[in-house]
């Protein structure tokens, strides 16, 4: 996904141009300009920023977020933000898919470039608190050190290049799990794997296919007890859930919930310690209980792509949305898989 901008057009400008062309007897051009400009103005109007609001669909929604919770902007004027990860040092790592960089973003709005990298996407830490990134242009899962140097952990399955790894999470077994849709397949390059998969990467570099029947797998997460594995599908606009076993095998696929309203698609997701899901969806962050009930939505000014738990208590949601990074406090306590596996 890319955020596009339109030139500013005013009626005054339109009529001045019409007068000039009409004086030159270019009536057809003037008429065409009027029609096109009207359509352009109409389209611009549909892109007006949404207002932040909390929309409750069930009383339990207010158990997870305060009625007076405020959304604040951490930083803005990015290209297209993705993949936030909270650093215990008190800052965020944020991918910018348009500017082709991963930034360190500080809570006062400052940012510094960690690495320049073509189309970085989802990020997480491994169990040693080393940054992992889904590198779309490299078509690989990479690990990045504090100096911005990277190493490729995996870029192929059975000798074929991945499509464009999108999001990544640490599993309860310490392995790396990631989705591989074609959403960011580099232009002009061929798809070598004939499906959009979900994979497991172990410490020895072995890649195992878990799921191959999804249209565009995107966000993924584990339940706190490690028994459920969630993956959403941006094309089918639903969230799937699987039973997960300690041997890294998933079984019993079923639909957990659907997000088919206009205004966005399922994307990044996170889980709290009680098993509630926070999933990017139309207009904002959809909150689900563990039984698949949509409790309500955090409506955001810009369409979000991903989120991360942060602050000392991991109860604040840091959200990457369009050109900005936002934060909002919650009553929940975030489940952060890599913290369970630190060594």
Buried (B, 14 or more C-beta within 10 A) or exposed (E): BEBEEEEEBEEEEBBEBBEEBBEEEBEEBBEEBBEEBEEBBEEBEEEEEEEBEBBBEEEBBBEBBEEEBEBEEBBBEBBBBBBBBBBEEEBBBBBBBBBBBBBBBBBEEEBEEBBEBEBBBBBBBBBEEBBBBBBBBBBBBBBBEEEBEBEBBBBBBEEEBBBBBBBBBBBBBBBBBBBBBBBBBBEEEEBBBEBBBBBBBBEEEEBEBBBBEBBBBBBBBBBBEBBBBBBBBBBBBBBBBBEBEEEBEBEEBEEBBBBEEEEBBBBBBBBBBEBBBBBBBBBBBBBBBBEBEBBBBBBBBBBBBBBBBBBEEBBBBBBBBBBBBBBBBBEBBBBBBBBBBEE
